[in-house]
Amino acid sequence: MPKAVLYAIIAVLVVGGGIFAYQQYEKKQDTLQIEIGPKGMKVDPPNR
């Protein structure tokens, strides 16, 4: 198998993995966030 084909397959896998990881990251942003600090407690509801 030519090296160019192997590089193309690797590039497709890397890009696909990056897209999947970003989608999972965005899903986790839609969760309830509670922060406790010196000014008290802050609650951010999920963005929908």
C-alpha positions in Angstrom: 0.0 0.0 0.0 1.4 3.4 -0.9 2.5 5.8 1.8 0.1 8.5 0.6 -2.9 6.1 1.2 -1.7 5.4 4.7 -1.2 9.1 5.4 -4.7 9.8 4.1 -6.3 7.1 6.3 -4.5 8.5 9.3 -5.6 12.0 8.5 -9.2 10.9 8.2 -9.1 9.1 11.5 -7.4 12.1 13.3 -10.0 14.6 11.9 -12.9 12.3 12.7 -11.6 11.7 16.2 -11.2 15.5 16.7 -14.8 16.1 15.6 -16.1 13.4 17.9 -14.2 14.8 20.8 -15.4 18.3 20.2 -19.0 17.1 20.0 -18.6 15.3 23.4 -17.1 18.5 24.9 -20.0 20.6 23.7 -22.5 18.1 25.2 -20.8 18.5 28.6 -21.2 22.3 28.4 -25.0 21.8 28.7 -24.8 20.6 32.3 -25.6 22.5 35.5 -22.6 24.3 36.8 -22.3 25.3 40.5 -19.4 27.4 41.6 -18.6 28.2 45.3 -16.2 31.1 45.9 -15.5 34.0 48.3 -18.6 35.9 46.9 -21.0 33.0 47.6 -22.5 30.4 45.4 -23.2 30.8 41.7 -25.5 28.5 39.8 -25.5 28.4 36.0 -28.4 26.4 34.5 -27.8 24.5 31.3 -28.0 26.6 28.0 -30.8 25.3 25.8 
